[in-house]
């Protein structure tokens, strides 16, 4: 029961990552110490009945936590991003910073020059995503035709791939292609029980793409972790370090408010300290 509660809480934290632009669910999974187990479960749950039962028991509390988090926090976080975006983003940045020291313990040896090169590759990939212009306008999800639903499926696959890879934000990727606000609005309407029929038709192909995309990319990552564990983790560390820059850069996308910046930095520091010293999730 205690283990399931911990998994539920971790799932709730992962769910929040899907809402905050720039925050990667993969990054938080690594920092929470569940990344390899999560990749293993997603990659193997469908292979046999015993695997399904075993990994279903692991994935269920995580999934319930993520869904509960999305349902309960979507409106709250949207309100925070509208009213105090700098504070909201910096609070979650503290969550990432606090977990970085633990991340370095995931590798089995002292880094060498080639390992720093792998970290640099990870940093460069995320930085290149940062400098790509975000979509200036959102797409419309009203009156979709058959092609529109197919596109939603592939958008879900793209978003899920970036959710699984640490350091690359699924919500940020959706923002780049103009789907972030429309999808968030659909989630908010569903949790308010508005336009349930039409919104479910929108979410079903998107979520199907998310599920299939997660399974596909998880297989690739599982292979890399089994064959090249340390090398893979150094790339992941590069992703995570660059994601700190990426999330912090989000702060300057909003009108600067010095008071909010100071409050946000204080709360970020407190959150980072709590994650590093206190919380044993």
C-alpha positions, 0 to 999 in steps of 0.5 A, a space after each residue: 500500500 505504501 509503495 502504491 501511494 509513493 507511485 501515485 505521488 510520483 505519477 501526480 508529479 509526472 502529470 504536472 510536467 505534461 502541463 508546464 511548458 519546458 518541464 520534461 516528464 522524462 526528466 522528472 522520472 529520472 530524478 524521481 528514480 523511476 525512469 528505468 523501471 518505467 521504461 522497462 514496464 512500458 516496453 514489456 507489459 504486452 509480451 505475456 500475461 504474467 508481464 501484463 499483470 506484473 507491470 500493470 500493477 506498477 503502471 496503474 498507480 503511476 497512471 492514476 496519479 498522472 490523470 488525477 494531477 492533470 484533472 486537478 491541476 490543469 486549471 490551477 496551473 493554467 491560472 498560475 501561468 496566466 496570473 504569475 507565470 514567473 513564480 509558477 515556472 520557477 517553482 517547478 524549476 526547483 524540482 528539477 535542480 534539486 534532483 540533479 545531484 542524485 542524477 550523477 549517482 546513476 552512472 557507475 564511473 567517474 566521467 571521462 572526456 568522451 562522457 563530457 562529449 556525450 553530455 555536450 551532445 545532449 545539451 546541444 540537442 535541447 538548446 537547438 530546440 530552444 532556439 526554434 521559434 514557437 508557433 505564433 498561432 494555435 491550430 483549431 480543433 473545431 469541425 475536424 475532418 478525417 485528416 485532422 483526426 489522423 494529424 492529431 494521432 501523429 501529434 500525440 505520437 510526437 508529444 509522447 516521444 518527447 515526454 519520454 526522452 528526459 530534458 525534452 518537454 512534450 508541452 513545449 513541443 506542442 507549443 512549437 507546433 501550435 497544439 499546446 493551448 487547444 489540447 489544454 483547453 480540451 482537457 479543461 473542458 473535459 474536467 468541467 464536463 463541458 462538450 464531453 462528446 466532441 472533446 472525447 473525439 478529439 482526445 481519443 486519437 491524440 491519446 492513442 498516439 501518445 500510448 503508441 509513441 511511448 511504447 515505441 520510443 521506450 523500446 529504443 531507450 530500453 535497448 540503449 540502457 541495456 547495451 550502453 547504460 553509462 553512455 545513455 545516462 551521460 546524454 540524459 544528464 546533458 538533456 537535464 542540464 540543458 532543460 534547466 536552461 530551457 525552463 529558466 528561459 521560459 521566465 523571460 518569455 513573459 513581461 518581467 516583474 521584479 517582485 515575482 522574479 524574487 519570490 520565484 527564485 526564493 521558492 525555487 531555492 526552497 523547493 530545490 532544497 526540499 527535493 534534495 534534502 527532505 523528500 524521499 519519494 
